[in-house]
Each structure stands twice: as structure tokens, then as C-alpha cells.
Amino acid sequence: MKGIIAFIPNFITLLNLVTGTAATIFAFEGDLGKAAILIFVAGLFDFLDGFSARMLKAYSEIGKELDSLADMISFGVAPAMILLGFMKLAIYRELVSLNEAIARGEWGWLLTPILIVTFSAYRLAKFNTDSRQTVNFLGLPTPSNAFIWAGFGLMSGYSGNEEIMLLLFTSKNLLIIAIVTSLLLVSEIPMFSMKFRGLNFYDNWYRYIFLMVSIALLILLGVHAPALIILTYITISISFYLFKIRI
């Protein structure tokens, strides 16, 4: 019985892996909306495996390694495939075909997904060996980065607003966003976690404010909200860093 209980967090981690793999497949097939939903579901499993491990006191080295491997697929490869889908669409609009893009030396469609995968892998390895990130984070967490691209996927799949898609998702914009978020993954900028220190407002005031802003954005903007929520999270964290506000 103890063995079964101890395996529960690892089983949830495997669900994260399966969901992330499915997201990768959907993104590769061009269904960016379904891929986005699956990345968010993987994020839920990623939260639940850690939560269950703490509740059941079922920590293990295998669980730690498995969690990183699952995160690499769900929050590294899957969002990279969403970005690849966007780059293909953008370059097709701008240059007619990928063959023409290659002939003209436009390699952004290949470079940008590689950036996400490479920096996500380094971020995960850095997190596993960094004892400073037990309460908050240093650099952008890989799930947060994945949720930006998943948010874009939701917008593409379900917003129905083609004008926004054409304006926002150009190849140059996508490349710039990929470079910035990749650098944030491995930066030393403190980023707050959503691990509440009890229910006291004084100790968690910025978490409560972020939570309320996130709920308001979801109600007001629907499928356009997730990417904006993560960008808000990044903005708040960087503002705290610049103005030396302790988190």
C-alpha cells in the first residue's frame, strides 16, 4: 500500500508527460488551439504532482528526475511546436512558401523553436541544481514561458479575430518574443511564485493582487487573457526587481 501511495505523484507526472506529448502532436499537425489547451492541462498536472508529493510526503529522486523530463516535453518541446506553427503561417503569408524563405536565408522559422527548447532545457537543469529557488524563482519558470505560447495558440484557435493574428504574429515579432522569453528563462531576475505563505494578506499582498487581476482579465478577455496574464506576471516581477521591492 505504501508503494502505491508513493507512486501517485509519479503517476500524475506521467499524465503531464502524456498530455505534453499529445500537445506536441497537435501543434505539429497545425491544431494550435487544441495544443494550447493540452499545455494548460499539463500545467495542472505539474501543479498536482508537486502538491500530492507534499501531501503524501512521497518525495523521491526518481520523481524529481521524471518531473524535469516531463516538463521538458510539456513546457519545452510543445510550446516550441506551437511557435513553429506560427512561424510557418507567418512566413507563408510574407514569403509565399518555406522554400522561398530558405532560399532567401529566412531561417527564423527554424531558429525560434530551437531557442525555446534549448533555453528551457538549460533552465530546468539550472533549477534542479540551484538551492536558491526553494520559495521564489530566479528567471522565468518553464511553465510560465509555455503558457505564453499556449495563450497565443488559444488566440489563434478560438478568438476568430484574424486582424489581431496578422498584426501580432509576424515572423519578426515572433522571433523577438522568442529571444526575450528565452533570455528570461536563464536570467537572474527574481520571479515570485504562487506558493502562499499562509492566508495573511500582508505576506501575500502581491500574490492576491496578481490573482485578482488574472481573474478579471479572464472574465473580460476570455481566450485573449492567458498570454496577457503571464506578461503581467513578468512585468510585476521585473518591476519588483528594478525598484528593489522584496518578495
NORTA-V237116 format. One record per residue. N is the residue number from 1. SS is DSSP state (@ for helix, = for strand, . for the rest). Layout:
# NORTA-V237116
N/SS ; N/SS
This chain:
# NORTA-V237116
1/. ; 2/@ ; 3/@ ; 4/@ ; 5/@ ; 6/@ ; 7/@ ; 8/@ ; 9/@ ; 10/@ ; 11/@ ; 12/@ ; 13/@ ; 14/@ ; 15/@ ; 16/@ ; 17/@ ; 18/@ ; 19/@ ; 20/@ ; 21/@ ; 22/@ ; 23/@ ; 24/@ ; 25/@ ; 26/@ ; 27/@ ; 28/@ ; 29/. ; 30/. ; 31/. ; 32/@ ; 33/@ ; 34/@ ; 35/@ ; 36/@ ; 37/@ ; 38/@ ; 39/@ ; 40/@ ; 41/@ ; 42/@ ; 43/@ ; 44/@ ; 45/@ ; 46/@ ; 47/@ ; 48/@ ; 49/@ ; 50/@ ; 51/@ ; 52/@ ; 53/@ ; 54/@ ; 55/@ ; 56/@ ; 57/. ; 58/. ; 59/. ; 60/. ; 61/@ ; 62/@ ; 63/@ ; 64/@ ; 65/@ ; 66/@ ; 67/@ ; 68/@ ; 69/@ ; 70/@ ; 71/@ ; 72/@ ; 73/@ ; 74/@ ; 75/@ ; 76/@ ; 77/@ ; 78/@ ; 79/@ ; 80/@ ; 81/@ ; 82/@ ; 83/@ ; 84/@ ; 85/@ ; 86/@ ; 87/@ ; 88/@ ; 89/@ ; 90/@ ; 91/@ ; 92/@ ; 93/@ ; 94/@ ; 95/@ ; 96/. ; 97/. ; 98/@ ; 99/@ ; 100/@ ; 101/@ ; 102/@ ; 103/@ ; 104/. ; 105/. ; 106/. ; 107/. ; 108/@ ; 109/@ ; 110/@ ; 111/@ ; 112/@ ; 113/@ ; 114/@ ; 115/@ ; 116/@ ; 117/@ ; 118/@ ; 119/@ ; 120/@ ; 121/@ ; 122/@ ; 123/@ ; 124/@ ; 125/@ ; 126/@ ; 127/@ ; 128/@ ; 129/. ; 130/. ; 131/. ; 132/. ; 133/. ; 134/. ; 135/. ; 136/. ; 137/= ; 138/= ; 139/. ; 140/. ; 141/. ; 142/@ ; 143/@ ; 144/@ ; 145/@ ; 146/@ ; 147/@ ; 148/@ ; 149/@ ; 150/@ ; 151/@ ; 152/@ ; 153/@ ; 154/@ ; 155/@ ; 156/@ ; 157/@ ; 158/@ ; 159/. ; 160/. ; 161/. ; 162/@ ; 163/@ ; 164/@ ; 165/@ ; 166/@ ; 167/@ ; 168/@ ; 169/. ; 170/. ; 171/@ ; 172/@ ; 173/@ ; 174/@ ; 175/@ ; 176/@ ; 177/@ ; 178/@ ; 179/@ ; 180/@ ; 181/@ ; 182/@ ; 183/@ ; 184/@ ; 185/@ ; 186/. ; 187/. ; 188/. ; 189/. ; 190/= ; 191/= ; 192/. ; 193/. ; 194/. ; 195/. ; 196/. ; 197/. ; 198/. ; 199/. ; 200/. ; 201/@ ; 202/@ ; 203/@ ; 204/@ ; 205/@ ; 206/@ ; 207/@ ; 208/@ ; 209/@ ; 210/@ ; 211/@ ; 212/@ ; 213/@ ; 214/@ ; 215/@ ; 216/@ ; 217/@ ; 218/@ ; 219/@ ; 220/@ ; 221/@ ; 222/@ ; 223/@ ; 224/@ ; 225/@ ; 226/@ ; 227/@ ; 228/@ ; 229/@ ; 230/@ ; 231/@ ; 232/@ ; 233/@ ; 234/@ ; 235/@ ; 236/@ ; 237/@ ; 238/@ ; 239/@ ; 240/@ ; 241/@ ; 242/@ ; 243/. ; 244/. ; 245/. ; 246/. ; 247/.
